[in-house]
Amino acid sequence: MLQSLLPQSPINPTATSSSEAAPVTSKRSSSPSSSDDPRPLKHPNLDISTAPPAADSPEIESRGLRLLSLLLQCAESVAVDNLSDALTLLPEITSLSSPFGSSPERVAAYFSDALRARILSSYLSSYSPLPLKTLTVTHRIPRSFHLLNSLTPLIKFSHFTSNQAIFQSIHSFSRLHIVDFDIMQGLQWPGLFHILASRPRPIESIRITGIGPDSDLLEATGRRLADFAASLNLPFQFTPLEGKIADLATDFTPFRHRDPAEATVVHWTQHCLYDVTGSDLAAAQFLLSLRPRLFTVVEQDLGRGSCGGFLGRFVEALHYYSALFDAIGDGGGGGEERWEVERGVLGGEIRNIVAVGGPKRTGEVRVERWGDELRRVGFRPVSLAGCPAAQASLLLGMVPWKGYTLAEEGGRLKLGWKDLSLLTASAWRPANSTGEEEEDGVEEWDRNERASL
């Protein structure tokens, strides 16, 4: 598998690859275009009953080595603006890769497509992220995330850990206001509704402010959540806000609350499909101004490599997504559903990272490590050790896929695939909020609250 062929040591953006394997002459179908085709996600040549060669077969290993070498050579040429040499490498990469093949072939198909887009944008001096409206209106992103939730524990990890931390933080409150920075379908919140409905002290009201890029999708999400809350006899209110986080910071009306019995919590599951914040620094300041009881965030362990330039970003992304493709393939995912996830979610993220430099390229300062930025603006970490960690461990014990790992590091929880961390969940609160500080600077909840849980 391609992920196993990449270096396990820290990435050196200036390193070049000298590994070459004999060229493979067999042909594969070319990479699909990442255009936003609203038609059903079908492929006439997709045979989900035919298994690809074993991942450790000599043919796959040889093809993977050759693809890795070609991808790195092409990226090195792009990094030094030698676009003509990069273009000459793409036909062979395309011939050896396929979105329906082995893990190395599938990864290479999407990276070659992203490299092609990068070269074209370099010629045109135009860097445009994926057209967001088209993606959301055609429901590709929501459906792909739904399938990702069924094929991997990645999304469930975000839900389990964050919901448990939120539940602990609001023990003494009778009202709850949730601000979801990118709510999508709101898949996380029915789980929290369940545990709130079962707590000894009844919840008097739940309101969610859901932020997202498409008003129709937000309205549909609100209706589903309202129906679910009604089935549990929970009082519920949903406020949809279309736009980016920083753009909404000019009007605080939907976020104001002065009811001492209401706790405000904020959640954000990050991804690279589209720009959620508008301005990262403005979004961080907006978050602090909300003064939440708790802020939970789940980050991809992918720094986008902007400090190391294009080559560093490319190598880091290649390492990261090779592991993700391996996890989806080796973890039991296959056929058309796997293709929809890889095309609708992972392929879009790869294109944005490689071709655009992230969901946006505006020239403004971007936050690479949100933990550092949150500390800078006045937040302190809250440990997820204890019940949230136990929930994450329980999740991994329930899923049928082996190879996922869980680690606790400084109060944060890291979900990985074999030796590579994929997601990091963390919790934060304003520094002057009530809490006890441990020796490592990570806060815990008040002893009385913890004892009563």
C-alpha positions in Angstrom: 0.0 0.0 0.0 1.2 3.5 -0.9 1.0 4.7 2.7 3.5 2.1 3.8 5.9 3.3 1.1 6.0 6.8 2.4 8.5 7.9 5.1 7.4 7.5 8.7 9.8 10.1 10.0 8.8 13.8 10.1 8.3 15.2 6.6 11.2 17.2 5.1 9.7 19.5 2.6 13.0 19.9 0.8 13.7 16.2 0.4 13.5 14.6 -3.0 12.8 11.0 -3.9 15.3 8.8 -5.7 13.3 5.6 -5.5 12.5 4.3 -9.0 10.9 1.0 -10.1 10.7 -0.5 -13.5 7.9 1.1 -15.5 4.7 -0.9 -15.5 3.1 -1.1 -19.0 -0.4 -2.3 -18.1 -3.1 0.4 -18.4 -5.9 1.5 -16.0 -8.8 3.7 -16.5 -8.0 7.4 -16.2 -8.8 9.5 -13.2 -12.3 11.0 -13.1 -12.6 14.7 -13.4 -13.4 16.5 -10.2 -16.0 18.6 -11.9 -19.2 18.9 -10.0 -21.4 16.6 -12.1 -24.9 16.5 -10.5 -25.8 13.2 -12.0 -26.0 10.0 -9.9 -22.5 8.8 -8.9 -22.3 5.8 -11.2 -19.6 4.4 -13.3 -20.3 2.0 -16.2 -17.2 -0.1 -15.7 -17.5 -0.4 -11.9 -17.7 -4.1 -10.9 -18.0 -4.2 -7.2 -17.9 -8.0 -7.2 -14.4 -8.1 -8.6 -11.7 -7.8 -5.9 -8.4 -6.1 -6.9 -5.1 -8.0 -6.5 -3.9 -8.4 -2.9 -2.4 -5.3 -1.5 0.9 -7.0 -0.8 1.2 -8.7 -4.2 4.4 -7.9 -6.2 2.3 -6.3 -9.0 0.6 -3.8 -6.6 3.9 -3.1 -4.8 5.7 -2.4 -8.0 2.9 -0.2 -9.3 2.8 1.6 -6.0 6.5 2.3 -6.0 6.4 3.6 -9.6 3.4 5.8 -8.8 5.0 7.2 -5.7 8.1 8.1 -7.6 6.2 9.7 -10.5 4.0 11.8 -8.1 7.0 13.1 -6.2 8.8 14.0 -9.4 5.8 15.8 -10.7 5.3 17.7 -7.4 9.0 18.7 -7.4 8.7 20.1 -10.9 5.6 22.1 -9.9 7.4 23.4 -6.8 10.1 25.0 -8.9 7.6 26.2 -11.6 8.9 23.7 -14.2 5.4 23.1 -15.4 6.3 21.6 -18.8 8.2 18.7 -17.1 5.3 18.2 -14.7 2.9 17.9 -17.6 5.0 15.2 -19.3 4.8 13.0 -16.2 1.0 13.2 -15.9 0.1 10.8 -18.7 2.0 7.9 -17.2 0.5 8.6 -13.7 -2.9 8.6 -15.2 -2.3 5.3 -17.1 -1.2 3.6 -13.9 -3.8 5.0 -11.6 -7.5 4.3 -11.3 -10.3 5.5 -8.8 -11.5 1.9 -8.8 -8.2 0.1 -8.3 -6.0 -0.7 -5.3 -5.3 1.8 -2.6 -2.1 3.2 -4.3 -3.9 3.5 -7.6 -6.9 5.3 -6.1 -4.7 7.8 -4.2 -2.7 8.5 -7.3 -5.8 9.1 -9.4 -7.0 11.9 -7.2 -3.5 13.4 -6.7 -2.8 13.4 -10.4 -6.2 15.1 -10.9 -5.2 17.7 -8.3 -1.8 18.2 -9.8 -3.4 18.8 -13.2 -5.6 21.4 -11.7 -2.6 23.0 -9.9 -0.7 23.2 -13.2 -3.6 24.8 -15.0 -4.2 27.3 -12.2 -0.5 28.2 -12.3 -0.7 28.9 -16.0 -3.8 31.1 -15.5 -2.7 32.6 -12.2 -6.1 31.7 -10.8 -6.7 29.7 -7.7 -10.3 28.8 -7.1 -11.6 26.4 -4.5 -14.3 23.9 -5.3 -17.6 25.7 -6.2 -19.4 25.3 -2.9 -23.0 26.0 -4.0 -23.0 23.4 -6.7 -21.6 20.8 -4.3 -24.2 21.4 -1.6 -27.2 21.8 -3.9 -26.5 18.5 -5.6 -26.2 16.9 -2.1 -22.9 15.3 -2.9 -21.1 16.4 0.2 -23.9 15.5 2.7 -24.4 12.0 1.1 -20.6 11.4 1.0 -20.2 12.3 4.7 -23.1 10.0 5.5 -21.4 7.2 3.7 -18.1 8.0 5.4 -19.9 7.7 8.7 -21.0 4.2 7.8 -17.6 3.0 6.5 -15.3 4.4 9.2 -15.4 5.5 12.9 -13.9 8.9 12.0 -17.2 10.9 12.3 -18.5 8.8 15.2 -15.2 9.6 17.1 -16.0 13.3 16.8 -19.6 12.7 18.0 -18.8 10.5 20.9 -16.0 12.5 22.4 -17.5 15.9 21.9 -21.0 14.9 23.1 -19.6 13.4 26.3 -17.5 16.5 27.0 -20.5 18.8 26.4 -22.7 16.7 28.6 -20.3 16.9 31.5 -19.8 20.6 31.1 -23.5 21.5 31.4 -24.4 19.4 34.4 -25.5 22.4 36.5 -27.5 24.1 33.7 -31.1 23.6 32.7 -30.9 25.3 29.3 -28.5 24.7 26.5 -27.5 26.7 23.4 -25.3 24.9 20.9 -23.5 26.9 18.2 -22.3 24.5 15.4 -19.8 26.2 13.2 -20.4 23.8 10.3 -23.5 21.7 11.0 -24.1 20.0 7.6 -26.7 17.3 8.4 -26.5 17.6 12.1 -25.7 13.9 12.6 -24.0 14.6 15.9 -26.8 16.0 17.9 -29.4 13.2 18.1 -26.8 11.3 20.2 -26.6 14.2 22.6 -30.4 14.6 22.7 -30.6 10.9 23.8 -28.3 11.4 26.8 -29.9 14.7 27.7 -33.3 13.1 27.7 -32.1 10.5 30.2 -30.4 12.7 32.7 -32.0 13.0 36.2 -32.4 16.8 36.0 -34.7 17.4 32.9 -33.4 19.9 30.3 -35.8 22.8 29.9 -34.7 24.0 26.5 -32.3 23.2 23.7 -31.5 25.6 20.9 -29.1 25.1 18.1 -27.6 27.8 16.0 -26.4 26.0 12.9 -24.0 27.7 10.5 -23.5 26.4 7.0 -23.1 27.4 3.3 -26.5 26.6 2.0 -29.9 27.7 3.4 -31.9 24.8 1.9 -29.6 22.3 3.5 -29.8 24.2 6.8 -33.6 24.2 6.8 -33.7 20.5 6.1 -31.3 19.8 8.9 -33.4 21.9 11.3 -36.6 20.0 10.4 -34.9 16.6 11.0 -33.5 17.7 14.4 -36.8 19.2 15.4 -38.6 15.9 14.6 -36.1 13.9 16.6 -36.2 16.2 19.6 -40.0 16.0 19.5 -39.8 12.2 19.6 -37.9 12.5 22.9 -40.2 15.3 24.3 -37.3 17.7 24.3 -38.1 21.4 23.9 -36.1 22.5 20.8 -35.4 25.6 18.7 -33.2 25.8 15.5 -31.7 28.9 14.0 -30.1 28.5 10.6 -27.3 31.0 9.6 -26.0 30.9 6.1 -22.5 32.2 5.7 -19.0 32.0 7.0 -18.1 32.3 10.7 -16.2 35.6 10.5 -18.9 37.2 8.3 -21.5 36.5 10.9 -19.5 38.1 13.7 -20.9 41.6 12.8 -24.3 40.6 14.1 -24.4 39.0 17.6 -28.2 38.9 17.8 -28.6 35.2 17.3 -25.9 34.5 19.8 -26.8 36.8 22.7 -28.1 35.2 25.9 -28.1 36.5 29.4 -30.1 33.7 31.0 -27.8 32.5 33.8 -29.4 29.1 33.5 -28.4 28.7 29.9 -25.0 27.3 28.9 -23.5 28.1 25.5 -21.3 25.5 23.9 -19.6 25.7 20.5 -18.6 22.7 18.3 -16.5 22.6 15.1 -15.6 19.5 13.1 -13.0 20.7 10.6 -12.3 19.5 7.1 -10.7 20.8 3.9 -13.6 20.8 1.5 -14.6 24.4 1.7 -13.8 27.6 3.6 -15.8 27.7 6.8 -14.2 30.7 8.6 -13.7 33.4 6.0 -10.9 34.8 8.2 -9.3 32.4 10.6 -8.1 35.2 12.9 -11.5 36.9 12.9 -13.2 33.6 13.6 -10.9 33.0 16.6 -11.8 36.4 18.1 -15.5 35.8 17.4 -15.3 32.5 19.3 -13.8 34.2 22.3 -16.5 36.9 22.2 -19.2 34.2 22.5 -17.7 33.3 25.9 -18.8 29.7 25.6 -19.0 27.3 28.5 -17.1 24.9 26.3 -15.6 24.8 22.8 -15.0 21.4 21.3 -13.1 21.0 18.1 -12.0 18.0 16.0 -9.1 18.8 13.7 -7.5 16.8 10.9 -3.8 16.1 11.8 -2.8 17.8 8.6 -1.0 21.1 8.8 -1.5 21.9 5.1 2.2 22.5 5.0 1.9 26.1 4.0 5.1 27.1 5.9 7.1 24.5 3.9 5.7 25.6 0.6 4.0 23.5 -2.1 6.2 20.5 -1.9 5.9 20.2 1.9 2.1 20.5 1.6 2.0 17.9 -1.1 4.2 15.3 0.7 2.3 15.7 3.9 -1.1 15.4 2.1 0.1 12.3 0.2 1.1 10.6 3.5 -2.1 11.6 5.2 -4.6 10.6 2.5 -2.7 7.4 1.7 -3.5 6.3 5.2 -7.1 7.4 4.9 -7.5 5.4 1.6 -5.9 2.4 3.3 -8.3 2.7 6.2 -11.4 2.8 4.0 -10.2 -0.1 1.9 -8.7 -2.3 4.5 -11.4 -1.4 7.0 -14.1 -3.1 5.0 -15.2 -0.3 2.7 -15.4 -1.2 -1.0 -17.3 -0.8 -4.3 -19.6 2.1 -5.1 -20.0 3.4 -1.6 -16.2 3.7 -1.1 -15.9 5.4 -4.5 -18.6 8.0 -3.5 -16.7 8.8 -0.3 -13.4 9.1 -2.0 -14.8 11.2 -4.8 -17.1 13.3 -2.8 -15.0 14.0 0.3 -11.4 12.9 0.1 -10.9 13.8 -3.6 -12.3 17.3 -3.0 -10.0 17.8 0.0 -7.0 16.7 -2.0 -7.8 19.0 -4.8 -8.2 22.0 -2.5 -5.0 21.3 -0.6 -2.8 20.6 -3.7 -4.4 22.8 -6.3 -5.5 25.7 -4.2 -3.4 25.6 -1.1 -6.3 24.9 1.2 -10.0 25.9 1.0 -8.9 29.5 0.3 -5.9 31.4 -0.9 -6.5 35.0 0.0 -3.1 36.1 1.2 -4.3 36.5 4.8 -2.7 34.6 7.7 -4.1 31.2 8.2 -4.2 29.3 11.4 -2.3 26.0 11.1 -2.5 24.9 14.7 -5.7 25.9 16.3 -4.5 24.9 19.8 -1.8 27.6 19.6 -4.2 30.2 18.3 -6.9 29.4 21.0 -4.3 29.9 23.7 -3.2 33.1 22.2 -6.7 34.6 22.2 -7.5 33.5 25.7 -8.6 29.9 25.9 -7.3 27.1 28.1 -7.6 23.4 27.3 -10.0 21.1 29.1 -8.9 17.5 29.5 -10.8 14.8 27.6 -9.3 12.1 29.7 -11.9 10.1 31.7 -15.4 9.8 30.3 -14.8 11.2 26.8 -11.7 8.9 26.4 -13.8 6.0 27.7 -16.5 6.7 25.1 -13.9 6.8 22.3 -12.4 3.5 23.5 -15.9 2.0 23.6 -16.5 3.1 20.0 -13.3 1.4 18.7 -14.3 -1.7 20.6 -17.7 -1.8 18.8 -16.5 -1.2 15.2 -15.6 -4.2 13.1 -12.6 -2.6 11.6 -9.1 -3.3 13.0 -6.2 -1.0 12.6 -7.6 2.1 14.2 -5.7 3.4 17.3 -6.6 5.7 20.1 -4.1 7.8 22.1 -4.5 10.4 24.8 -1.9 13.2 24.7 -2.0 16.2 27.0 -5.8 16.0 27.5 -6.4 15.6 23.8 -7.7 12.4 22.1 -6.1 11.2 18.8 -7.7 8.7 16.5 -5.2 7.1 14.1 -4.8 4.5 11.5 -1.9 2.2 12.4 1.0 4.5 13.1 -0.4 7.8 11.7 -2.8 10.1 13.6 -5.8 11.2 11.6 -8.0 13.3 13.9 -7.4 15.1 17.2 -10.3 16.0 19.5 -9.8 18.7 22.1 -12.0 20.9 24.4 -11.4 24.5 25.5 -12.9 27.2 27.7 -12.1 30.8 28.3 -9.2 31.2 30.6 -11.0 33.0 33.3 -13.9 30.5 33.5 -14.3 28.3 36.6 -12.0 25.3 36.4 -9.1 23.6 38.1 -5.8 23.7 36.5 -3.7 20.5 36.5 0.1 20.5 36.6 0.4 20.4 32.8 -1.8 23.4 32.3 -4.9 21.4 31.3 -8.0 22.3 33.1 -10.5 19.9 34.6 -14.1 20.4 35.6 -14.9 21.5 39.2 -14.6 18.6 41.6 -18.3 18.9 42.7 -19.5 18.6 39.0 -17.3 15.6 38.3 -18.3 13.9 41.5 -22.0 14.2 40.7 -21.7 12.8 37.2 
